């Protein structure tokens, strides 16, 4: 899941009564994060208006080759080149025949033939039209040409009887695209266990109060998603309250001590450990077991803090040669010197350093600028980018370091 995010999907709606289901399909594609460009045949516009799709996709629908769009006289080529995935749903017997023959006599067929991206067809038609040898011959030709066919389902047809020819359910179509992308995206971390920590820990003072920090956990969650997208099995130990990413195992914790216990449970099986959590360095020495009351006669409260265990340094000591350990550092001055020392002192393989004196980036911001420090290599500053992009860059560097293709 999640593979459709930011993908350019061109959805071709052709003239079948199932065209109304393409509105839901458009919604599902957009919900999955895709950008959707709808192209309609003239017959399709008799069933559903372009306005429906324009409103859902927030893009003008391509229906006509010859009405020059302002500033773009060759719109079908622009759309074809923009496309990451072409999806014909519903696909009539007519469009299947045209695609099989290479006909290009309207906006839909011309854009399709100009598209180099992978193509899917989801046929929908009367059961006899589907069973017709000519249709079956065309489908066979399309399969031979590399077009992916999402088979129609058996079921109740608009004609009032049951048979094969019913458009596959929109959710099934979206799942087919996701599965295709999953199989065709390089996944250098496939088969690897990745352990990520995220969030600022909270150290209890009494049952209702704690010592905490400003960490949002966003960087750790971005790393968890990026590792998953690169094929890893991800365990996320988190003290943040953000949405758990799909297909990531979440282990919720609150304090540094809980985080340490959880990390030690999962570390042995982990190939790559990314310590993005802002673990509190100090905690109240003892947790008061009842809510501390204000005393009328005192104006101060003494809070005695003690050091928490340095989880990262502990892992650095027990790390096996086949394990990769990455830490974070927040510095305001002498960044490179301080972090180089930290790299050795903590036994990490890589440290991602944040310059927290940089006001363009912040604890709660979505963007970040970081410097990567590795052992025996020059530091590398990554360009300012979103936390998602930074996370992916960091993981690609880790893959490089581990010689994973
Ligand atoms: N870390 C940890 N356990 C702690 C404190 C920090 O595992 N008790 C980890 C963090 O997850 C992070 C790295 O260590 O990966 C940060 O190291 P730290 O020494 O805390 O660096 P800074 O936050 O930069 O703090 P300092 O100002 O003390 O250098």
Boltz pocket constraint, residues with backbone or C-beta under 6 A from the ligand:
constraints:
  - pocket:
      binder: B
      contacts: [[A, 256], [A, 275], [A, 276], [A, 277], [A, 278], [A, 279], [A, 280], [A, 281], [A, 308], [A, 309], [A, 310], [A, 311], [A, 312], [A, 313], [A, 326], [A, 327], [A, 328], [A, 329], [A, 330], [A, 331]]
      max_distance: 6.0
